[in-house]
Amino acid sequence: MRKAFAQTLMNIAEANPRVALITGDLGFQVFDEFQARFGPRYVNVGVAEAQMIYTAAGMAIEGWLPVAYSIASFATARPFEQIRYCINYPHLPVILVGAGRGYLYSTSGVSHHAADDLALMTVLPGMTVVVPGDPNEVAQLLPQLFTLCGPSYFTVGRFGEPMYDALEPAVLGKARLLRRGERVAILSTGEIAGEILRAAKLLQSDGIYPVVYQMHTVKPLDTFTLDTLAEQVETIVIVEEHVPAGGLWAAVSAWHTTKANPPRLVRLGTPDAFVLGNLKQDELRRRFGLDAESIADSCSRLFQRRRRMGEALPWQPIGY
């Protein structure tokens, strides 16, 4: 995903001389070519995230289109006050990029965990929050952020994330349909989508064929798609590598309260707690039931309970 981000940003900067990249002493090798090609439009402020935000805000006021890049926890939590007052309050077109959100840097400890970044960014008025799931979504969504007149938060993973097939392109503000199905929908945001797609394949052996959507835009939320799903499915399962407050679950729950007869909501995500132990990300996902096998098992057990209650299954697949 970072390679796709760097390449897409260079393509955008080639076409628009007002695009600049500001980094908090991160991204070495990733941005070497950007620095070589665009020289003064690459600014390294050092390990000083507040200064990174001040610099981005000043450049935006002067007509630049700045992209400010750091590790997700350092890009959001550390300079939160500067983001709030210097970027959001004047509604400046700054793209803030958080690398390695969730628990991608899990072995580095709590200081590097970013399972609250979406909460911090969605609470800010006027902030667009976008969480791509694979390199293709990075390449499709990043250019769309440059069409906005206000601030945005964008995340990238690392290198080597698998790409997945989708049934439609990635459009800012619109949920992306990954798989068609029936009666249950699984929603994701970010690169956890890969685990969900593997889980959906495992579920077919149980006769369960979920609709799968990638909700890459957490704010503004695509309530139109949710309204449509509410008429088509009985259960919506939300999978997120984020604390319960402020992420995709919180956004969908807020929508849920506006519906007269909404579908059941089920959350699979990390707890409202600091995660200790410096586990690797794949181990941490297994602990919290966010790997493909655990997601499939949770969905299967959910519908086994419904079978015991006398509900007719299996279902006929659609679109497979």
Residue pairs with C-beta under 8 A, 6 or more apart in sequence:
1 132
1 134
1 135
1 138
1 156
1 157
1 158
1 159
1 161
1 191
2 27
2 30
2 99
2 156
2 157
2 158
2 159
3 30
3 135
3 159
4 135
4 136
4 138
4 139
4 156
5 97
5 138
5 142
5 156
6 27
6 30
6 31
6 33
6 34
7 139
8 138
8 139
8 142
8 143
9 19
9 21
9 34
9 67
9 142
10 33
10 34
10 37
10 38
12 19
12 142
12 143
12 146
13 19
13 20
13 21
13 34
13 37
13 38
13 41
14 37
16 65
16 146
17 41
18 63
18 64
18 65
19 41
19 64
19 65
19 66
19 67
19 146
20 38
20 41
20 42
20 43
20 59
20 64
20 65
20 66
20 67
21 31
21 34
21 38
21 41
21 42
21 43
21 66
21 67
21 69
22 43
22 44
22 45
22 52
22 55
22 56
22 59
22 66
22 67
22 68
22 69
23 31
23 42
23 43
23 44
23 45
23 52
23 68
23 69
23 70
24 44
24 45
24 46
24 47
24 48
24 49
24 52
24 68
24 69
24 70
24 74
24 75
25 44
25 45
25 46
25 47
25 48
26 69
26 70
26 71
26 99
27 69
27 99
31 42
31 69
34 42
35 42
43 55
45 51
45 52
45 55
49 70
49 74
49 75
49 78
49 79
49 82
50 78
50 79
50 81
50 82
52 68
52 70
52 79
53 68
53 79
53 82
53 83
53 86
53 87
53 94
53 96
54 82
54 86
55 66
55 68
56 66
56 67
56 68
56 87
56 92
56 94
56 96
57 82
57 86
57 87
57 90
57 92
57 94
59 66
60 66
60 87
60 92
60 93
60 94
61 90
61 92
65 93
65 95
65 146
66 94
66 95
67 94
67 95
67 97
68 75
68 94
68 95
68 96
68 97
69 75
69 97
69 99
70 97
70 98
70 99
71 98
71 99
71 100
71 105
71 112
71 114
72 98
72 99
72 100
72 101
72 102
72 114
72 117
72 155
73 98
73 105
73 111
73 112
73 113
73 114
73 117
75 96
75 97
75 98
75 99
75 117
76 83
76 96
76 98
76 114
76 116
76 117
76 120
76 121
76 153
77 114
77 116
77 117
77 120
80 120
83 96
83 124
83 151
84 124
86 92
87 94
87 96
87 151
88 124
88 125
88 126
88 127
88 151
91 126
91 149
91 150
91 151
92 150
92 151
93 146
93 148
93 149
93 150
93 151
94 151
94 152
95 142
95 145
95 146
95 151
95 152
95 153
95 154
96 121
96 151
96 152
96 153
96 154
97 153
97 154
97 155
97 156
98 114
98 117
98 153
98 154
98 155
98 156
99 155
99 156
99 157
99 158
100 112
100 114
100 156
100 157
100 158
101 114
101 115
101 117
101 118
101 131
101 155
101 157
101 190
101 241
102 113
102 114
102 115
102 190
102 192
102 241
102 242
102 281
103 113
103 114
103 115
103 241
103 270
103 275
103 281
103 284
103 285
104 114
104 157
104 158
104 281
105 112
105 113
105 114
106 112
106 113
106 275
106 278
106 279
106 280
106 281
106 284
107 278
107 279
107 280
108 278
109 278
110 274
110 275
110 276
113 274
113 275
115 241
115 242
115 243
115 270
115 275
116 242
116 243
116 245
116 246
117 153
117 155
117 242
118 129
118 131
118 189
118 218
118 242
118 246
118 247
118 248
119 242
119 243
119 245
119 246
119 247
119 250
120 246
121 127
121 129
121 153
121 219
122 129
122 218
122 219
122 246
122 247
122 250
122 251
123 246
124 151
126 150
126 151
127 150
127 151
127 152
127 153
127 219
128 145
128 148
128 150
128 151
128 152
128 153
128 172
128 217
128 219
128 220
129 152
129 153
129 217
129 218
129 219
130 141
130 145
130 152
130 153
130 154
130 155
130 172
130 216
130 217
130 218
131 155
131 189
131 190
131 216
131 217
131 218
132 138
132 141
132 154
132 155
132 156
132 170
132 190
132 191
132 216
133 164
133 188
133 189
133 190
133 191
133 192
133 193
133 194
133 214
133 216
134 161
134 162
134 163
134 164
134 191
134 193
134 194
135 161
135 163
136 163
136 166
136 170
137 170
137 176
137 214
137 216
138 156
140 169
140 170
141 154
141 170
141 172
141 216
142 154
144 171
144 172
145 152
145 154
145 172
155 190
157 190
157 191
161 191
161 194
162 194
164 178
164 193
164 194
164 197
165 178
166 176
166 177
166 178
166 214
167 177
167 178
167 179
167 180
167 319
168 176
168 177
169 176
170 176
170 214
170 216
172 217
173 217
173 220
173 222
174 217
174 222
174 225
175 187
175 213
175 214
175 215
175 216
175 217
175 222
175 225
175 226
176 213
176 214
176 215
176 216
177 211
177 212
177 213
178 193
178 196
178 197
178 212
178 213
178 214
179 197
179 200
179 210
179 211
179 212
179 319
179 320
180 211
180 318
180 319
180 320
181 200
181 209
181 210
181 211
181 212
181 317
181 318
181 319
181 320
182 209
182 211
182 232
182 233
182 315
182 316
182 317
182 318
183 233
183 234
183 235
183 315
184 208
184 210
184 211
184 233
184 234
184 235
184 236
184 237
184 299
184 303
185 210
185 211
185 212
185 213
185 229
185 232
185 233
185 235
185 236
185 237
185 263
186 196
186 199
186 200
186 210
186 211
186 212
186 213
186 236
186 237
186 238
186 239
186 295
186 299
187 213
187 214
187 215
187 236
187 237
187 238
187 239
187 248
187 252
188 196
188 212
188 213
188 214
188 215
188 238
188 239
188 240
188 248
189 214
189 215
189 216
189 218
189 240
189 242
189 247
189 248
190 216
190 240
190 241
192 239
192 240
192 241
192 290
193 212
193 214
195 239
195 285
195 290
195 291
195 292
195 295
196 212
196 239
196 292
196 295
197 212
198 292
198 296
199 292
199 293
199 295
199 296
199 299
200 209
200 210
200 212
200 296
202 292
202 293
202 296
203 209
203 210
203 296
203 299
203 300
204 317
204 320
206 300
206 303
206 314
207 313
207 314
207 315
208 299
208 300
208 303
208 313
208 314
208 315
209 315
209 317
209 318
209 320
210 237
210 299
211 229
211 232
211 233
213 225
213 229
215 221
215 222
215 248
215 252
218 247
218 248
218 251
219 251
221 251
221 252
221 255
223 255
226 236
226 252
226 255
227 259
229 236
229 263
230 259
230 262
230 263
233 263
234 263
234 264
235 263
235 264
235 265
235 266
235 302
236 252
236 263
236 264
236 265
236 266
237 266
237 267
237 268
237 298
237 299
237 302
238 248
238 249
238 252
238 265
238 266
238 267
238 268
238 269
239 268
239 269
239 290
239 295
240 247
240 248
240 249
240 267
240 268
240 269
240 270
241 269
241 270
241 285
241 290
242 248
242 249
242 269
242 270
243 269
243 270
243 271
243 272
244 250
244 267
244 269
244 271
244 272
245 272
247 269
249 265
249 267
249 269
252 265
253 265
256 262
256 265
266 298
266 302
268 289
268 290
268 294
268 295
268 298
269 288
269 290
270 288
270 290
271 288
275 284
279 287
282 291
285 291
285 294
286 294
289 295
289 297
289 298
303 313
306 313
307 313
